[in-house]
Amino acid sequence: MYDTLMQMGRWFGYRPGYRDLCKLYTTPELMQWYQHVAIADAELRAEFDLMEDAGKEPIEYGLKVQCHTGALAITAVNKMRAGTPMLLSYDGKLSETVSFIPKAIDDNFDATEWFINQCDDVRKPQKGTKGDRFGRYIWENIPGELVARYISKMQIHKDAATVVPLYLSQYIEKQVTRNELTDWTVVLVANGEGAPYAIGNYKDINLSERKRSSRQDKSPTKYAIGRLMNPPDEFLDLKNPDGLVPPGTKHRAEKLRTKRNKKFGMLVIYPIDHEDRQGRPIIGFGLSFPASDTADKVEYKVNKVFSEQTLGR
């Protein structure tokens, strides 16, 4: 259960000056569980902040906690009380890859070269020369069907619970049938600090550098990083984002996604140089989705207020 894992986690936290004396032995499965609980906890904390921004109290604000698709429960049934299962969606969310499969590097690179060539067939990109767009190739109005097909080709480590290519591609395809996510801005980040590399027709791609997460061992089956996206890259498709939501605003990214037209999605591709690289770079990507009222769902456990606000009962 989430709450049991969080209680256990407290054994190893909040000990300034002690951390170098503590060693934790665990299993890959338990690490996956803690990763999921950490994501659900971060989402819930963000909900609390948004509730505060709205001047609401818990009794009048709809809260939700992401469910686990496998063995984990949020808490005991007798403690759940008014918690109700509900399916919620990718809408207004960012999905970014942070866990990669070393054996899939070549396949993912080939899929990305194929996709970039397909984008070139639709239209040629612009290369940014200043500001946040500097050193980025940008294709506009790329069909949602093509983006969905690309994502379906990518292989992501199973630990990446929020970035499942099958679910993401199906979500995009279904939204296209609803006249949403039909047009995408695609960005290829080419101004990293790593070595230059050629991708498709573009020979001047300076790779982005991302170090292996310090919390992960040297696993031959997984390469994990802390964060992929450079925050400004997510909103290169928006004109004057600072005017829409000023910098420093709490939960600025979430609020900016609500400003995006429902027809437009954002895909940012990062070719990554890394400490273990002997050949091709790792390909990471981030998908930024606009808010939607018609989106397909992911299971959460919600409180009574959220259920009433969403379902009208």
Buried (B, 14 or more C-beta within 10 A) or exposed (E): BBEEBBEEBEEEEEEEEEEEEEEEEEEEEEBBBBBBBEEBBEBBEBBEEBBEEEEEEEEEBBBBBBBBEEEBBBBEEEEEEEBBEBEBBBBBBBBBBBBBBBEBBEBBBEBBBBBBEBBBEBEEBEBBEEEEBEBBBBBBEBBBBBBBBBBBBBBBBEBBBBBBBEBBBBBBBBBBEBEBBBBBBBBBBBBBEBEEBEBBEBEEBBBBBBEBBEEBEEEEEBBBBEEBBBEEBBBBBBEEBEEBBEEEBEEBBBBBBEEBEBBBBBBBBBBBBBEEBEEBBBBBBBBBBBBBEEBBEBEBBBBBBBBBEBEEE
